[in-house]
Amino acid sequence: MKPFFSTRHYFLSLLTLSLLFVGCGPRIDEAGRHNIRGVITYDGTPLPTGDIFFTPLETKAPPGAARGGGVAHIQSNGTYSLTRDAGLFEGTYQVAIRSSKVVHKGTGADVDLKTITETEMENTERIHLLPEKFYNDPQITITVGTAKNQTRDFRLEK
């Protein structure tokens, strides 16, 4: 008489159950992360575009976490937000802020990258809106505490 489950079926069943259980519960990347949001200003004016990068110096990221740092896009009103699985673990982070825009070489008018043609792109240049010191200044750091939702504003000056 042939057994109902062969060894092959047994191992396939175990593999399937293991994969199901891996999908249950909080992912390790979400557990322990904190929502961080804020406003970035430069000389008192909200920074209209760019990205803010958080590089971990010392964190309480659990073993196996995909990354301990984060990056957020700066909105036109100067705000940024890291939420859910993109948040930061408790710890200290170095902050880098980069902001630039593309303009026409002759007129200096802003270029809409969504509508520009490849030929028109040749007559443009990228202008940095912040001094290079904000790109990777070791003096700009934050400490993320235990609160689930935290605000960190950056007031940059020339």
C-alpha positions, 0 to 999 in steps of 0.5 A: 500500500502506497503512503498518502504523503510521500517524503517529497509531499511532507517537505513541500508541506513544511515549506509552504507552512513555513512561508505562511508563518513568515508572512504573519505578524509585524515585519522586522523592518516595521517593528521599532521604527518611528515616524519622523516629520518636519519642515526644512527652511533655508534663510527663513524660507521653506526649501521647495524641493530636494531630499533629506538623508538620515545615516545611522551613527548608532541605532537600536535597529534589530538584527536582520533589519534591511536598513537603519537609515532613511530618506524622504523627499522634500515637498514644495512647502518644505515638509518631509515625512518618514512613516511606517516601514520607512521610519527610523529606529531609536538612535543617532543619525547624521543628516544630509540635505540636498536640493537642486533644480533644473533651469534654462541656461539662457533665461534661468527659468525653471524647467518642468522635467515632466514635459521637457524634450530630450533636445530641450534638455541640452539647454538646461543646467542644474542649480544647487539651492543649498551650499555643499556643506549641507550635503554631508555635514557631520555637525547636523545630527538628530537623536530619535527617541522612544515616541512613535511620532516625532518632529524634527525641523531644520532651520538652515542658514547661509 
